């Protein structure tokens, strides 16, 4: 009885810790299967007892998965099959070392030892397991799933009616737009790396501090950026044909912008480049042949230096006679699988590597800004993270996993920088509500810049422009999971197909107001 006492006590502890959600009735039925005596003669008991033990062990493993926050087994199997053969041994070692939680392992070992000692002394720890199980499971009753579902449906209905119209840039000096889409950069990552005041952010004229990327994966985040002229839609809707009025690229092309796409990787992972062409109408990715790889990704593919790729775009831009250009640049320098091409790279602490690559990215971008300045071409630079890395794990999800789009993965800093000829008093003040903003705020900023260009060589009385970034309620979404906030509480929609209230200690949100300037 030692094992079963440990099994149920450990699950009760993990439930209180937040690492799983215990389903009371299913666990009580399993306990009944284990405890009920087998009637009849000794011979029948010798046959049925091992069969019951085997059945109980299979059910216990399945129930443990069901109680966990892991995705449904079929979805997890498909994800594992997709990654099969692409993960290097070093990346697997790095992931395993990050997944280990020594404090939790020590507590579980202590529970196991206590159960064994209790059984040897004639006690029945299964009684305590039953009480712990009942107390833990009873806490889950009464979650307002239907109310949350109604609010989410209302949210999508409101978002369907929201559209940003881009004006035609008829007056004012022309300017380029550079969208720097950075993988794996969230407020939570910066805090865990001790880099909340990093120069990467201090170079910008202003920051949007409460931006929600919605997704914690790259391709849907990029699609949402390109669909930013319209309100937030479900992830399924992203992969259907868009109305032209929603497409940022199509609308900017109609305003005289020549669009470029560049990446410091091949863009083949999850068919990213292909899907950007299909749904967002992005152009072909600029050729990176001839560039020396700076890093290596988890699947062995090269990651090029940011400055090298951006300089190649600058050369193409200089050769173009178009008065206006838009660059979409995607970088995975900070990705969890990125590493230096050296043996034993995975032995370096994840935090140390993240700090080093953050410095590397910042230095490359600083040089890029200087080159833009020397070109004497007016440019608006927007740095928009795709999502966070998950540098630190938590009760719901281990480090490096992003299946559940937690706020610590989707709340990111967005920087706005102006490079070009401007009046000394000309500036934009970006005002955002206390609620979070999302991609429509990016579209609204671009529309404001087109309406009143931020580059003016002469003094103007109305040089200060206040842009009210439209708020968007916090709703994050991946293929199989959603997170929303309602009246201060957070709810998860996952494999159980219903909204589950999360305890406050299971969510990390950083108050960035005291760490960053206006």
Residue pairs with C-beta under 8 A, 6 or more apart in sequence:
1 119
1 124
1 125
1 126
2 112
2 115
2 116
2 119
2 125
4 31
4 34
4 56
4 126
4 129
5 115
5 118
5 119
5 124
5 125
5 126
5 128
5 129
6 111
6 112
6 115
7 60
7 129
8 27
8 31
8 126
8 129
8 130
8 132
8 133
9 111
9 115
9 125
9 128
9 129
9 132
10 108
10 111
10 112
11 20
11 22
11 27
11 64
11 67
11 133
11 136
12 22
12 129
12 132
12 133
12 135
12 136
13 107
13 108
13 111
13 132
14 20
14 104
15 21
15 22
15 67
15 136
15 137
16 136
17 104
17 395
18 394
18 395
18 396
18 502
18 503
18 505
18 506
19 68
19 69
19 104
19 395
19 396
20 64
20 67
20 68
20 69
21 67
21 69
21 140
21 500
22 67
22 133
22 136
22 137
22 140
23 63
23 66
23 67
23 137
23 140
24 133
24 134
24 136
24 137
24 138
24 140
25 137
26 63
26 66
27 63
27 67
27 133
27 137
28 133
28 134
28 137
30 56
30 59
30 60
30 63
31 126
31 129
31 130
31 133
33 52
33 55
33 56
33 59
34 52
34 56
35 126
38 44
38 45
38 48
38 49
38 52
65 73
69 396
69 397
69 404
69 492
69 494
70 76
70 403
71 79
71 403
71 480
71 481
71 494
71 495
72 480
72 495
75 479
75 480
75 495
79 403
86 298
86 299
86 300
87 298
87 299
88 298
88 299
88 300
90 339
90 344
90 345
90 346
91 298
91 337
91 339
91 346
93 346
94 336
94 346
94 350
94 400
95 400
97 346
98 350
98 393
98 398
98 399
98 400
99 393
99 398
99 399
99 400
101 393
114 125
115 125
118 124
118 125
119 125
140 500
143 491
143 499
143 500
143 501
144 499
144 501
145 498
145 499
145 500
147 486
148 484
148 486
148 491
148 493
148 499
149 498
149 499
151 484
151 486
152 475
152 482
152 484
152 493
152 499
155 232
155 473
155 475
155 484
156 232
156 233
156 234
158 231
159 230
159 231
159 232
159 233
159 472
160 231
160 233
161 231
162 230
162 231
162 440
162 470
163 229
163 230
163 231
163 245
163 246
164 228
164 229
164 230
164 440
164 443
164 444
164 447
165 229
165 245
165 447
166 229
166 251
166 252
166 255
166 443
166 446
166 447
166 450
167 447
167 450
167 451
168 255
168 450
169 255
169 256
169 324
169 450
169 453
171 453
172 452
172 453
172 455
172 456
173 378
173 420
173 421
173 453
173 455
173 456
173 457
174 256
174 323
174 324
174 378
174 453
175 324
175 377
175 378
175 379
175 380
175 420
175 449
175 453
175 454
175 455
176 317
176 324
176 325
176 326
176 327
176 377
176 378
176 379
176 380
177 252
177 257
177 324
177 325
177 326
177 327
177 379
177 380
177 382
177 446
177 449
178 326
178 327
178 329
178 372
178 379
178 380
178 381
178 382
179 225
179 326
179 327
179 328
179 329
179 382
179 384
180 329
180 331
180 365
180 381
180 382
180 383
180 384
181 221
181 222
181 225
181 328
181 329
181 330
181 331
181 384
181 385
181 386
182 331
182 333
182 334
182 361
182 383
182 384
182 385
182 386
183 218
183 330
183 331
183 332
183 333
183 334
183 335
183 385
183 386
183 387
184 332
184 334
184 335
184 336
184 385
184 386
184 387
184 388
184 389
185 334
185 358
185 385
185 386
185 388
185 389
185 412
185 413
186 385
186 387
186 388
186 389
186 408
186 409
186 410
186 411
186 412
187 196
187 209
187 388
187 408
187 411
187 412
187 413
187 510
187 512
188 388
188 391
188 392
188 408
188 409
188 411
188 508
188 510
189 354
189 388
189 389
189 390
189 391
190 196
190 198
190 413
191 510
192 351
192 391
192 392
193 351
193 354
193 355
193 358
193 391
194 351
194 355
195 355
195 358
196 512
196 515
196 516
197 515
198 358
198 362
199 362
199 366
200 358
200 361
200 362
200 365
200 383
201 207
201 413
201 415
201 516
203 362
203 365
203 366
203 369
203 415
203 417
204 381
204 383
204 415
204 416
204 417
205 416
205 417
205 418
205 427
205 428
206 415
206 416
206 428
206 429
206 430
206 518
207 413
207 414
207 415
207 416
207 516
207 517
207 518
208 413
208 414
208 415
208 416
208 430
208 432
208 437
208 441
208 469
209 413
209 432
209 512
209 513
209 516
210 411
210 432
210 434
210 435
210 436
210 437
210 512
211 384
211 385
211 411
211 412
211 413
211 414
211 436
211 437
211 438
211 441
212 407
212 410
212 411
212 412
212 436
212 437
212 438
212 472
212 474
212 476
213 221
213 224
213 385
213 386
213 387
213 409
213 410
213 411
213 412
213 438
213 476
214 220
214 221
214 224
214 232
214 405
214 410
214 438
214 439
214 475
214 476
214 477
215 221
215 224
215 235
215 387
215 405
215 410
215 476
215 477
215 478
216 387
216 388
216 390
216 402
216 403
216 404
216 405
216 406
216 409
216 410
216 476
216 478
217 270
217 386
217 387
217 402
217 478
218 269
218 270
218 272
218 330
218 332
218 386
218 387
219 270
219 271
219 272
219 275
219 276
220 235
220 238
220 478
221 386
221 387
222 272
222 276
222 280
222 328
222 330
222 386
223 238
223 239
223 275
223 276
223 279
223 280
224 232
224 238
224 438
224 439
225 248
225 384
225 439
225 442
226 247
226 248
226 249
226 276
226 279
226 280
226 282
226 328
227 233
227 238
227 242
227 246
227 247
227 248
227 280
227 439
228 248
228 439
228 440
228 442
228 443
229 245
229 246
229 247
229 248
229 251
229 440
229 443
230 242
230 243
230 245
230 246
230 440
231 440
231 472
232 438
232 439
232 440
232 472
232 475
234 477
235 477
235 478
235 479
238 279
239 275
239 279
241 279
242 279
242 280
244 250
244 251
245 251
247 280
247 281
248 280
248 443
248 446
249 259
249 280
249 281
249 282
249 326
249 328
250 281
252 259
252 326
252 446
253 259
255 324
255 450
256 322
256 323
256 324
257 322
257 324
257 325
257 326
258 320
258 322
258 324
258 325
258 326
259 282
259 283
259 325
259 326
259 328
260 283
260 286
260 313
260 316
260 317
260 325
260 326
260 327
260 328
261 273
261 276
261 282
261 283
261 284
261 285
261 286
261 327
261 328
262 285
262 286
262 309
262 310
262 312
262 313
262 327
262 328
262 329
262 330
263 273
263 285
263 286
263 288
263 309
263 329
263 330
263 331
263 332
264 288
264 294
264 303
264 304
264 305
264 306
264 308
264 309
264 329
264 330
264 331
264 332
264 333
265 297
265 301
265 302
265 303
265 304
265 330
265 332
266 273
266 288
266 301
266 302
267 273
267 274
267 276
267 285
267 330
268 301
269 297
269 299
269 301
272 330
273 282
273 285
276 282
277 283
277 284
282 328
286 309
286 312
286 313
286 316
288 304
288 309
288 312
291 304
291 305
291 308
291 309
291 312
292 304
292 305
292 308
293 302
293 303
293 304
293 341
294 303
294 304
294 305
294 308
294 333
294 360
295 302
295 303
295 333
295 338
295 339
295 340
295 341
295 357
296 302
296 303
296 338
296 339
296 340
296 341
297 303
297 332
297 335
297 337
297 338
298 335
298 336
298 337
298 338
298 339
299 337
303 332
303 333
303 335
303 338
305 364
306 331
306 333
306 361
306 364
306 365
306 368
307 364
307 367
307 368
309 329
310 329
310 364
310 368
310 371
311 368
311 371
313 327
313 329
314 371
314 372
314 375
317 325
317 327
317 375
317 377
318 375
330 386
331 361
332 338
333 357
333 360
333 361
334 354
334 357
334 358
334 361
334 389
335 389
336 350
336 389
336 390
336 400
338 357
339 345
339 346
339 353
345 353
350 391
350 399
351 391
354 389
354 391
365 383
369 381
369 417
369 419
372 379
372 381
372 419
373 419
376 420
376 421
377 420
378 419
378 420
378 421
378 453
378 455
379 418
379 419
379 420
380 416
380 417
380 418
380 419
380 446
380 449
380 454
381 415
381 416
381 417
381 418
381 419
382 414
382 415
382 416
382 417
382 442
382 445
383 414
383 415
383 417
384 412
384 414
384 442
385 412
385 413
385 414
387 402
387 405
387 409
387 410
387 412
388 402
388 408
388 409
388 410
388 411
388 412
389 400
390 397
390 399
390 400
390 401
390 402
390 408
390 409
391 399
392 399
392 408
393 399
393 400
393 401
394 406
394 408
394 506
394 508
395 505
395 506
396 404
396 406
396 492
396 502
396 506
397 403
397 404
397 406
402 409
402 478
403 478
403 480
403 481
404 478
404 481
404 483
404 492
404 494
405 476
405 477
405 478
405 481
405 482
405 483
406 476
406 483
406 507
406 508
407 474
407 476
407 483
407 485
407 490
407 507
407 508
407 509
408 507
408 508
408 509
408 510
409 476
410 476
411 436
411 509
411 510
413 512
413 516
414 441
414 442
416 428
416 430
416 445
418 428
418 454
418 455
420 455
421 455
421 456
421 457
422 454
422 455
422 456
422 457
423 456
423 457
423 458
423 459
423 460
423 463
424 459
425 459
425 460
425 463
425 464
426 454
426 455
426 456
426 460
426 463
426 464
427 454
427 463
427 464
427 465
428 448
428 449
428 454
428 464
428 465
428 466
428 467
429 464
429 465
429 466
429 467
430 445
430 466
430 467
430 469
431 466
431 467
431 468
431 469
432 441
432 468
432 469
432 471
433 469
433 471
435 471
435 472
435 473
435 474
436 471
436 472
436 473
436 474
437 469
437 470
437 471
437 472
438 472
440 470
440 472
441 469
441 470
441 472
444 467
444 468
444 469
444 470
445 467
445 469
448 465
448 467
452 465
454 465
456 463
473 484
473 485
474 483
474 484
474 485
475 482
475 483
475 484
476 482
476 483
476 484
477 483
480 494
480 495
481 492
481 493
481 494
482 492
482 493
482 494
483 490
483 491
483 492
483 493
484 490
484 491
484 493
484 499
485 491
489 501
489 502
489 504
490 501
490 502
490 504
490 506
490 507
491 499
491 500
491 501
491 502
492 499
492 500
492 502
493 499
493 500
494 500
